């Protein structure tokens, strides 16, 4: 029984041992343990609050997913900030004594944590200004995919190969971004076609429009159009313009289907799809033609020299 009391006395002494002094406040192991428990509870409660706001409260309002996620995330940041302040006051840490520590953290942000701070601020800008939203199809650099998550430091983009790419938020603020769904879900696709010079251009226009109208993924409004782009080196160049809104994330499939259909349609009507050709003109005059043996002798004489 006496040994158990000694153990408890030792633990009490250990937890009350002063680790650091912040002004008039003494930080002990008990203080840190209590603060850690409060922070764990805080993150747990705030996480549940974020999911409740997103999946329950705002889901009933009919807002789009991106707006709900942005509001829930901003609420989480505010709740965490206020909760940390309350937790520090609860364990007895006076916030005025943290001025020196805040200054040191500021210096650290200015040097070693520049990128982290930049990405965090960029994440807040994305959530407030919403240049991209969850569900948008974006291209940034050589990355092409759908935005599935916007975090405080980075944004997750899912490619058509089901590869998740983590992109720093600062890229969406400092670089040029292609957002295929920013204003409208309808996108116009351009399919170039070249035919031989002796082809009836009106027939080509008619056939290309038939291909577009036969494709179930092409919208009738806006309707497909054909443009006669000009005269190429080996072909008459046309562009088929079609609109689509359900294959933005699989643009290659639509382009492939239409190209297959165009090839079959032109082949049915014996319309040639030309390849680059060059005409060789030889000027008149004497041409010295040597036999193969003479050329071989000439090379052998040069090698002997």
SEKERO-833862 format. One line per field, with one value per residue: residue in three letters; x, y, z of N, C-alpha, C in turn; chain. Coordinates in steps of 0.02 Angstrom, whole numbers. Each point is the difference from the previous one (the first is absolute). Layout:
% SEKERO-833862
resn	Ala, ...
npx	X, ...
npy	Y, ...
npz	Z, ...
capx	X, ...
capy	Y, ...
capz	Z, ...
cpx	X, ...
cpy	Y, ...
cpz	Z, ...
chain	A, ...
***
This chain:
% SEKERO-833862
resn	Unk, Unk, Unk, Unk, Unk, Unk, Unk, Unk, Unk, Unk, Unk, Unk, Unk, Unk, Unk, Unk, Unk, Unk, Unk, Unk, Unk, Unk, Unk, Unk, Unk, Unk, Unk, Unk, Unk, Unk, Unk, Unk, Unk, Unk, Unk, Unk, Unk, Unk, Unk, Unk, Unk, Unk, Unk, Unk, Unk, Unk, Unk, Unk, Unk, Unk, Unk, Unk, Unk, Unk, Unk, Unk, Unk, Unk, Unk, Unk, Unk, Unk, Unk, Unk, Unk, Unk, Unk, Unk, Unk, Unk, Unk, Unk, Unk, Unk, Unk, Unk, Unk, Unk, Unk, Unk, Unk, Unk, Unk, Unk, Unk, Unk, Unk, Unk, Unk, Unk, Unk, Unk, Unk, Unk, Unk, Unk, Unk, Unk, Unk, Unk, Unk, Unk, Unk, Unk, Unk, Unk, Unk, Unk, Unk, Unk, Unk, Unk, Unk, Unk, Unk, Unk, Unk, Unk, Unk, Unk, Unk, Unk, Unk, Unk, Unk, Unk, Unk, Unk, Unk, Unk, Unk, Unk, Unk, Unk, Unk, Unk, Unk, Unk, Unk, Unk, Unk, Unk, Unk, Unk, Unk, Unk, Unk, Unk, Unk, Unk, Unk, Unk, Unk, Unk, Unk, Unk, Unk, Unk, Unk, Unk, Unk, Unk, Unk, Unk, Unk, Unk, Unk, Unk, Unk, Unk, Unk, Unk, Unk, Unk, Unk, Unk, Unk, Unk, Unk, Unk, Unk, Unk, Unk, Unk, Unk, Unk, Unk, Unk, Unk, Unk, Unk, Unk, Unk, Unk, Unk, Unk, Unk, Unk, Unk, Unk, Unk, Unk, Unk, Unk, Unk, Unk, Unk, Unk, Unk, Unk, Unk, Unk, Unk, Unk, Unk, Unk, Unk, Unk, Unk, Unk, Unk, Unk, Unk, Unk, Unk, Unk, Unk, Unk, Unk, Unk, Unk, Unk, Unk, Unk, Unk, Unk, Unk, Unk, Unk, Unk, Unk, Unk, Unk, Unk, Unk, Unk, Unk, Unk, Unk, Unk, Unk, Unk, Unk, Unk, Unk, Unk, Unk, Unk, Unk, Unk, Unk, Unk, Unk, Unk, Unk, Unk, Unk, Unk, Unk, Unk, Unk, Unk, Unk, Unk, Unk, Unk, Unk, Unk, Unk, Unk, Unk, Unk, Unk, Unk, Unk, Unk, Unk, Unk, Unk, Unk, Unk, Unk, Unk, Unk, Unk, Unk, Unk, Unk, Unk, Unk, Unk, Unk, Unk, Unk, Unk
npx	42, 54, 16, -65, 1, 57, -30, -57, 39, 33, -56, -24, 57, -3, -65, 22, 45, 27, -29, -43, 27, -65, 43, -60, -5, -8, 34, -46, 21, -28, 28, 57, -6, -20, 50, 39, -27, 4, 63, 10, -32, 39, 53, -15, -15, 54, 33, -32, 17, 61, 2, -21, 41, 49, -5, -11, 32, 57, -1, -35, 51, 25, 47, 40, 30, 26, -59, -31, 45, -6, -67, -4, 44, -28, -59, 30, 27, -58, -34, 47, 0, -66, -6, 51, -28, -59, 28, 35, -55, -29, 57, -19, 5, 32, -45, 1, 9, -43, 9, 46, -40, -50, 44, 19, -66, -9, 57, -24, -59, 38, 30, -2, -53, 39, 20, 7, 26, 40, 9, 9, 34, 34, 1, 13, 45, 20, -4, 29, 50, 15, 64, 8, -40, -24, 25, 41, 1, 62, 38, 50, 38, 32, -35, -37, -50, -37, -20, 29, 50, -22, 64, 25, 35, -42, -3, -48, 36, -57, 49, -4, 64, -45, 42, 5, -1, 47, -38, 57, -34, 64, 1, -56, 46, 59, -30, 5, -65, -8, -57, -11, -11, 41, -22, 15, -45, -25, 33, 33, -6, 63, -28, 67, -16, 39, -20, -2, 41, -10, -8, -63, 15, -53, 23, 61, -25, -36, 54, 38, -50, -3, 65, -2, -49, 40, 42, -19, 66, -16, 3, -66, 7, 53, -20, 19, 60, 8, 64, 2, 51, 11, 51, 8, 59, -36, -37, -66, 8, -34, -46, -13, -49, 9, -59, 27, -38, -4, 43, -9, -15, -32, 36, 50, -47, -25, 61, 15, -58, 7, 64, -18, -52, 42, 46, -46, -24, 61, 16, -60, 19, 49, -1, 51, 32, 26, 60, 48, 2, 53, 1, 37, 27, 20, 46, -11, 40, 64, -12, 50, -17, 21, 34, -28, 33, -19, -60, -1, 25, -47, -44, 21, 2, -59, -22, 30, -26
npy	-60, -4, -55, -16, 19, -34, -49, 7, -2, -51, -29, 15, -20, -54, -6, 13, -37, 59, 8, 50, 60, 17, 49, 11, -32, -51, -24, -44, -62, 16, 60, -28, -45, 46, 39, -53, -17, 64, -1, -61, 19, 54, -34, -43, 46, 36, -59, -20, 59, -6, -65, 20, 54, -39, -55, 38, 51, 5, -66, 26, 43, -55, 24, 21, -55, 36, 29, -59, -27, 54, 3, -66, 8, 54, -30, -52, 41, 33, -59, -22, 57, 6, -63, 14, 59, -31, -48, 48, 37, -57, -15, 64, -7, 53, 21, 47, -58, -7, 64, -20, -50, 44, 41, -52, -15, 66, 0, -54, 31, 52, -51, -43, 36, 32, -59, -23, 58, -2, -65, 14, 56, -34, -48, 49, 24, -63, -9, 60, 4, -62, 10, -47, -50, -34, -45, 55, 6, -11, 46, -25, 35, -56, 27, -52, 27, -36, 59, -40, 41, 50, -7, 5, -54, -47, -11, -46, -19, -27, -36, -5, -4, 37, 47, 1, 62, 7, 52, 32, 29, 15, -61, -7, 33, -31, -56, -5, 2, -58, 33, -64, 6, 49, 9, -54, -49, 43, -45, 43, -52, 3, -27, 4, 17, -40, 27, -42, 30, -60, 10, -19, 63, 10, -51, 25, 60, -24, -34, 54, 37, -46, 0, 66, 2, -45, 44, -47, 7, 13, 61, 4, 22, 37, 13, -59, 22, 17, 7, 36, -30, -36, 21, -64, -24, -45, 44, -8, 50, -45, 31, -56, 42, -35, -3, -2, -33, -62, 20, 51, -48, -12, 56, -40, -24, 61, 26, -55, 1, 66, -7, -51, 36, 52, -40, -31, 59, 25, -57, 3, 63, -43, 31, 25, -30, 55, -17, 30, 39, -20, 52, -43, 60, -30, 47, 25, -45, -1, -64, 3, -56, -20, -51, -54, -32, 52, 0, -67, 6, 48, -36, -52, 42, 26, -63, -15, 57
npz	0, 39, -37, 4, 65, 4, -35, 35, 54, -27, -18, 60, 29, -39, 11, 61, -31, 16, -60, -1, 4, -6, 12, 24, -57, 41, -51, 20, 16, 58, -6, -22, 49, 43, -23, 1, 58, 20, -27, 28, 56, -2, -21, 48, 46, -17, -2, 56, 26, -28, 17, 61, -2, -24, 38, 52, 30, -36, 12, 51, -8, -27, 42, -49, -17, -49, -3, 6, -41, -38, 9, -8, -50, -23, 11, -29, -45, -5, -1, -41, -34, 3, -20, -40, -15, -4, -36, -31, -3, -21, -33, -4, -67, 24, -44, 47, 33, -50, 17, 44, 21, -1, 31, 40, 9, 9, 35, 33, 2, 22, 32, 49, 21, -44, -25, 63, 21, -54, 9, 65, -11, -46, 48, 44, -43, -10, 66, 5, -44, 15, -19, 47, -17, 51, -42, 3, -66, 23, -28, 36, -41, 15, 50, -14, 37, 42, 24, 45, 15, 39, 16, 62, -19, -20, -65, 6, -53, -22, -29, -66, 20, 35, -21, 66, -23, 47, -11, 12, 50, 13, -28, 36, 35, -9, -20, -66, 15, -29, 8, -16, 65, -12, -61, -37, 6, -46, -36, -40, -41, -18, -54, -12, -64, -35, -59, -52, -43, -26, 66, -2, 11, -38, -37, 6, -10, -49, -21, 11, -24, -48, -2, 4, -44, -27, 27, 44, 2, -63, 27, -2, 62, -20, -61, -27, -13, -64, 9, -56, 30, -55, -39, 17, 16, 35, 35, -7, 41, 36, 38, 31, 16, 56, 32, 62, 45, -25, -46, 42, 43, -58, -10, 18, 40, 13, 5, 35, 33, 3, 18, 38, 23, 6, 24, 35, 20, 7, 31, 29, -1, 9, 59, -34, 50, -27, -23, 36, -56, -35, -41, -37, -10, -58, 8, -61, -30, -12, 5, 41, -31, 59, -20, 26, -49, -41, 29, -2, -63, -9, 33, -37, -53, 20, 11, -60, -19
capx	-42, 45, 32, -48, -1, 62, -7, -44, 36, 50, -36, -23, 59, 19, -48, 4, 68, -2, 39, 18, -38, -22, -21, -19, -30, 47, -25, 20, -22, -73, -28, 5, -45, -68, -7, -2, -67, -48, 9, -27, -73, -18, 4, -53, -65, -2, -8, -70, -39, 9, -40, -72, -19, 4, -44, -68, -30, -1, -26, -72, -11, 6, 61, 44, 48, 57, -18, -7, 67, 35, -28, 18, 72, 12, -26, 47, 58, -20, -12, 65, 35, -32, 8, 69, 6, -35, 39, 58, -23, -26, 55, 35, 52, -20, 18, 48, 68, 19, 22, 67, -7, -32, 52, 45, -36, -3, 65, 3, -42, 33, 57, -6, -68, -29, -44, -59, -44, -26, -52, -57, -36, -29, -59, -54, -22, -39, -64, -41, -13, -24, 18, -12, -45, -1, -38, 23, 52, 52, 66, 52, 62, -14, -49, -68, -43, -57, 13, -40, 8, 39, 22, 31, 67, 4, -62, 7, -27, -4, 6, -42, 31, -13, 59, -10, 59, -4, 26, 2, -51, 29, 0, -64, -3, 54, 7, -60, -40, -57, -56, -49, -69, -3, -62, -53, 20, 2, 65, 4, 57, 20, 27, 25, -6, 29, -21, 36, -20, -54, -60, -56, 3, -67, -12, 38, -37, -60, 18, 24, -58, -34, 38, -13, -69, -8, 33, -47, 32, 5, -61, -34, -3, 13, 5, 66, 15, 61, 36, 50, 55, 45, 33, 64, 49, -22, -70, -48, -4, -63, -4, -67, -10, -56, -6, -13, 3, 6, 64, 55, 54, 23, -1, 31, -49, -43, 40, 14, -61, -15, 50, -18, -59, 19, 39, -47, -45, 37, 17, -60, -12, 62, 35, 69, 34, 68, 59, 45, 35, 48, 17, 71, 13, 70, 14, 33, 72, 38, 5, 53, -21, 54, -21, 14, 70, 39, -9, 39, 72, 13, 3, 60, 58, 0, 20, 72, 35
capy	60, 57, 7, 31, 71, 29, 6, 57, 61, 12, 24, 68, 44, 3, 41, 68, 25, 57, -10, 65, 56, 50, 56, -22, -66, -56, -56, -65, -57, -4, 51, -23, -58, 26, 36, -50, -32, 49, 9, -60, 7, 56, -22, -49, 34, 43, -43, -20, 60, 13, -50, 13, 58, -16, -56, 4, 67, 33, -46, 12, 64, -7, 30, -47, -33, 44, 53, -31, -16, 62, 26, -46, 5, 65, -7, -41, 41, 48, -36, -22, 59, 19, -55, -1, 56, -19, -54, 29, 35, -49, -33, 50, 35, 68, 11, 56, -27, -35, 48, -18, -61, 19, 33, -51, -35, 45, -4, -65, 4, 42, -34, -72, -23, 44, -37, -23, 58, 20, -47, 7, 61, -14, -41, 44, 40, -45, -12, 61, 24, -58, -7, -71, -30, -73, -22, 33, -31, 52, -14, 43, -29, -62, -38, 7, -44, 27, 20, -40, 24, 62, 1, 61, 6, -27, -21, -66, -5, -70, -5, -52, -64, -11, 19, 61, 43, 52, 62, 56, 51, 60, -7, 24, 72, 33, -24, 0, -60, -12, -28, -17, 7, 61, 38, -41, -70, -16, 14, -10, -39, 13, -59, 19, -50, 20, -41, 14, 62, -9, -20, 47, 27, 0, -69, -10, 34, -40, -63, 14, 15, -64, -35, 32, -12, -71, -15, 15, 44, 68, 39, 32, 72, 27, -51, -8, 40, -18, 57, -12, 39, 28, -44, -23, -20, -62, -16, 50, -9, 15, -13, -16, 27, -32, 17, -57, 20, -57, -35, 47, -38, -53, 33, -43, -49, 33, 14, -63, -24, 41, -13, -65, 9, 41, -43, -47, 38, 22, -59, -21, 44, 1, 64, -15, 39, 0, 6, 50, -20, 48, -7, 10, 27, -4, 47, -29, 10, -63, -35, -50, -59, -48, -67, -17, -17, 62, 32, -39, 15, 68, -4, -37, 44, 50, -32, -14, 62
capz	0, 4, -65, -46, 16, -24, -73, -14, 19, -52, -59, 13, -4, -70, -37, 25, -11, -46, -61, -29, 26, -48, 42, 67, -6, 0, -40, 27, -40, 8, -44, -69, -9, -2, -63, -54, 2, -26, -72, -33, 2, -44, -71, -11, -2, -59, -58, -3, -18, -71, -38, 11, -40, -71, -22, 29, 1, -65, -52, -7, -32, -72, -25, -34, 44, 12, 48, 66, 25, 17, 62, 55, 13, 32, 68, 38, 17, 51, 62, 27, 27, 63, 48, 26, 48, 62, 33, 32, 60, 48, 36, 39, -37, -18, -69, -6, 9, -61, -50, -22, -40, -63, -41, -26, -53, -58, -33, -33, -60, -50, -30, -15, -15, -50, -46, 37, 10, -66, -21, 44, -19, -66, 12, 23, -58, -43, 32, 0, -69, -36, -70, -14, 49, -2, -58, -60, -41, -6, -27, 28, -25, -37, 39, -27, 38, 36, 69, 46, 69, 9, 69, 23, -30, -68, -33, -30, -67, -22, -72, -30, 16, 72, 38, 38, 1, 51, -29, 49, -14, -31, -72, -27, 7, -36, -68, -42, 11, -45, 37, -52, 26, 41, -12, -28, -9, -71, -29, -72, -22, -69, -33, -66, -53, -64, -57, -61, -33, -50, 36, 4, 68, 29, 20, 62, 53, 14, 32, 68, 41, 12, 52, 64, 21, 15, 64, 55, 50, -27, 14, -56, 16, -67, -52, -30, -60, -37, -27, -52, 27, -51, -48, 25, -50, -33, 13, 19, 72, 32, 73, 25, 67, 35, 71, 44, 71, 45, -9, 10, 33, -46, -65, -50, -25, -49, -59, -34, -31, -59, -52, -30, -42, -58, -46, -33, -43, -60, -39, -34, -57, -40, 9, 20, 52, -29, 41, -30, -60, -26, -72, -12, -67, -19, -54, -59, -3, 0, 64, -3, 37, 7, 19, 70, 8, -1, 66, 48, -10, 25, 74, 21, -9, 55, 63, -1, 15
cpx	44, 34, -46, -4, 62, -3, -43, 34, 52, -33, -24, 58, 21, -47, 3, 69, -2, 46, 25, -44, -16, -28, -13, -29, 54, -32, 28, -23, -76, -35, 0, -47, -72, -13, -6, -69, -52, 5, -26, -75, -23, 0, -55, -68, -6, -7, -71, -45, 4, -41, -75, -24, -4, -55, -71, -31, -5, -26, -74, -15, 4, 62, 43, 56, 58, -14, -6, 68, 37, -25, 19, 73, 16, -26, 48, 61, -17, -9, 65, 37, -29, 11, 70, 10, -34, 39, 61, -20, -23, 56, 42, 56, -26, 25, 49, 72, 25, 25, 68, -3, -31, 51, 47, -33, -4, 65, 7, -42, 34, 57, -16, -69, -35, -50, -63, -49, -31, -57, -62, -41, -33, -63, -59, -28, -44, -69, -45, -18, -27, 16, -6, -45, 6, -47, 21, 52, 52, 62, 48, 68, -16, -48, -70, -44, -56, 19, -46, 6, 43, 17, 33, 67, 2, -70, 13, -36, 3, 0, -46, 29, -10, 62, -13, 65, -11, 35, 2, -49, 29, 1, -64, -7, 51, 5, -66, -35, -56, -54, -57, -72, -10, -67, -58, 27, 2, 68, -2, 64, 14, 34, 24, -5, 31, -21, 38, -28, -57, -66, -52, -6, -69, -19, 37, -37, -61, 17, 24, -57, -40, 35, -15, -70, -13, 31, -45, 30, 6, -66, -29, -6, 55, 11, 71, 8, 65, 31, 51, 60, 45, 31, 69, 47, -24, -74, -41, -17, -67, 7, -74, -4, -61, 1, -19, 4, 8, 65, 60, 60, 27, -2, 30, -48, -44, 38, 13, -62, -17, 50, -12, -58, 16, 38, -46, -45, 35, 18, -60, -13, 64, 34, 68, 23, 74, 54, 47, 37, 47, 12, 73, 10, 75, 12, 36, 74, 36, 6, 53, -19, 56, -28, 19, 74, 44, -5, 41, 74, 18, 7, 63, 62, 4, 23, 74, 41, -1
cpy	63, 13, 34, 75, 35, 11, 60, 66, 18, 27, 72, 49, 9, 47, 73, 31, 57, -12, 66, 53, 49, 59, -24, -70, -54, -59, -65, -55, -9, 50, -24, -58, 23, 36, -49, -33, 48, 9, -60, 3, 55, -22, -51, 34, 44, -41, -24, 59, 15, -48, 13, 59, -17, -50, 5, 69, 30, -45, 12, 65, -4, 33, -53, -24, 47, 54, -30, -16, 62, 29, -43, 6, 66, -1, -39, 41, 49, -34, -24, 59, 20, -54, -4, 56, -18, -54, 28, 37, -48, -31, 51, 37, 68, 15, 57, -24, -36, 48, -17, -62, 16, 35, -50, -40, 42, -1, -66, -2, 40, -35, -72, -22, 44, -36, -23, 58, 22, -45, 6, 62, -10, -43, 41, 42, -43, -11, 61, 21, -55, 2, -72, -27, -76, -22, 33, -41, 53, -28, 51, -31, -61, -46, 14, -49, 37, 15, -39, 24, 63, 5, 66, 12, -19, -18, -66, -2, -73, -2, -55, -70, -19, 10, 66, 39, 56, 63, 55, 54, 61, -4, 28, 75, 34, -22, 6, -67, -3, -36, -12, 11, 66, 37, -44, -70, -20, 22, -14, -36, 14, -62, 19, -59, 29, -48, 23, 61, -8, -20, 55, 25, 0, -70, -15, 32, -42, -64, 11, 16, -63, -40, 30, -16, -73, -19, 23, 47, 72, 36, 29, 75, 16, -55, -3, 43, -24, 64, -23, 44, 30, -55, -18, -20, -61, -12, 63, -11, 24, -11, -12, 24, -30, 18, -62, 24, -59, -39, 46, -36, -56, 27, -44, -50, 31, 14, -63, -26, 39, -12, -67, 9, 40, -43, -48, 37, 22, -59, -25, 41, 10, 68, -14, 46, 0, 0, 48, -29, 56, -15, 17, 23, -2, 47, -35, 17, -66, -29, -54, -59, -50, -68, -13, -15, 62, 35, -36, 14, 69, 0, -36, 42, 51, -31, -15, 63, 15
cpz	0, -67, -51, 13, -26, -76, -17, 18, -53, -64, 9, -5, -73, -40, 22, -13, -51, -60, -29, 32, -57, 39, 71, 0, -3, -36, 29, -46, 6, -46, -72, -14, -5, -66, -58, -3, -28, -75, -39, -3, -48, -74, -15, -9, -63, -64, -9, -20, -74, -43, 8, -41, -74, -20, 26, -10, -70, -56, -12, -38, -76, -29, -34, 47, 16, 51, 70, 30, 22, 66, 59, 19, 36, 72, 44, 21, 56, 68, 31, 32, 68, 53, 29, 51, 66, 37, 36, 64, 54, 41, 38, -35, -21, -70, -9, 8, -63, -54, -28, -45, -68, -46, -30, -56, -63, -38, -37, -64, -55, -35, -18, -21, -51, -45, 35, 10, -66, -22, 44, -18, -68, 7, 23, -58, -46, 30, -2, -72, -45, -75, -24, 55, -6, -57, -64, -36, -15, -34, 30, -18, -44, 37, -26, 39, 35, 72, 46, 72, 0, 74, 17, -33, -73, -25, -35, -67, -22, -76, -27, 11, 73, 42, 35, 4, 50, -26, 53, -21, -36, -76, -31, 7, -45, -73, -38, 6, -53, 41, -50, 23, 37, -9, -23, -9, -73, -29, -74, -18, -74, -29, -69, -49, -63, -55, -62, -36, -50, 32, -2, 72, 33, 23, 66, 59, 21, 39, 72, 47, 15, 55, 69, 25, 18, 67, 58, 52, -24, 11, -65, 10, 50, -52, -28, -62, -31, -28, -51, 18, -53, -42, 27, -56, -39, 6, 9, 73, 28, 75, 17, 72, 31, 73, 40, 72, 47, -8, 8, 32, -44, -71, -55, -31, -54, -64, -40, -36, -63, -56, -35, -50, -62, -51, -38, -50, -65, -44, -39, -63, -42, 2, 29, 56, -19, 53, -34, -60, -23, -74, -9, -72, -13, -59, -57, 0, 2, 70, -8, 45, 0, 21, 72, 11, 1, 67, 52, -6, 27, 76, 23, -8, 57, 66, 2, 15, 75
chain	A, A, A, A, A, A, A, A, A, A, A, A, A, A, A, A, A, A, A, A, A, A, A, A, A, A, A, A, A, A, A, A, A, A, A, A, A, A, A, A, A, A, A, A, A, A, A, A, A, A, A, A, A, A, A, A, A, A, A, A, A, A, A, A, A, A, A, A, A, A, A, A, A, A, A, A, A, A, A, A, A, A, A, A, A, A, A, A, A, A, A, A, A, A, A, A, A, A, A, A, A, A, A, A, A, A, A, A, A, A, A, A, A, A, A, A, A, A, A, A, A, A, A, A, A, A, A, A, A, A, A, A, A, A, A, A, A, A, A, A, A, A, A, A, A, A, A, A, A, A, A, A, A, A, A, A, A, A, A, A, A, A, A, A, A, A, A, A, A, A, A, A, A, A, A, A, A, A, A, A, A, A, A, A, A, A, A, A, A, A, A, A, A, A, A, A, A, A, A, A, A, A, A, A, A, A, A, A, A, A, A, A, A, A, A, A, A, A, A, A, A, A, A, A, A, A, A, A, A, A, A, A, A, A, A, A, A, A, A, A, A, A, A, A, A, A, A, A, A, A, A, A, A, A, A, A, A, A, A, A, A, A, A, A, A, A, A, A, A, A, A, A, A, A, A, A, A, A, A, A, A, A, A, A, A, A, A, A, A, A, A, A, A, A, A, A, A, A, A, A, A, A, A, A, A
***
